[in-house]
């Protein structure tokens, strides 16, 4: 009965959220992009104050990650910033869709494009490592404006109507989205786009208890998806981190990092673990530098926290964002 009720609520929520997205397009057509910031501050503050469950989850996660470095006042300030960025991301996505998106997206500078060009020159495709950091939904749209073929895999989960709408937005912005399930179909599409020497965008910062492996993230065990590592080791496609970062609430630059590499061994499972730990370390470094721009609502650690030492090679080969 409980499971049936949950499905019913998800269906109702899917209709309501989809309807809200439709309503959002009306006022956003009349506003400039500068108006998104005060609107998001209002919405973010409202959610922070009214929804105790999410507020406590964000503060708990921030405390787990930064409790030894920041006091409660700093944690609270960061939590408010998280909710601001959390509400700003969908507004930016809808805004880019309903306006001449070139005017909005071309203001985002690209840093590290030479890494992408060098990787594509190998003719094996590129795995773009993504995270729920900054306006992550605009990465493909920005690169598509430069003529790159961009594919992304998404998990529609419990909201198929909403994800269908988002898929329509992404296609209009020059991207090729496809669902995670069924797995055999998404795997085939992933391999095909890499064979065509295109970009495959994979977000790899969510909890994955089934099929994920325990990897250190902010010093705690986090079950992490291995998809980017498996595809890279199977096809030879390099993994390049790609994050759009904000300055004062404005999407400022798309940062493309150098390829994430390891020395391969004869043990594929060990290589998968090593590569997964290494790209997770890259995500952690980016989040540490821009903590207010990551979605700390993510239930990244579902197990009781217990410290796990970071692999030496992961720490020594990290970079700065």
Secondary structure, DSSP 4 states (H G I P E B T S, - for coil): -HHHHHHHHHHHHHHHHHHHHHHHHHHHTTS-TTHHHHHHHHHHHHHHHH-HHHHHHHHHHHHHHHTTTS-HHHHHHHHHHHHHHHHHHHHHHHHHHHS-HHHHHTTSEEE-HHHHHHHHTTTS-EEEEE-SBSSGGGHHHHHHHTT--EEEEE--TT-HHHHHHHHHHHHHTTEEEEES-SHHHHHHHHHHHHHTT-EEEEE--SB-TTT-EEEEETTEEEEE--HHHHHHHHH-PEEEEEEEEEETTEEEEEEEEEE------S-HHHHHHHHHHHHHHHHHHHHHHTGGGB-TTS----SPP-B-PPPHHHHHT----
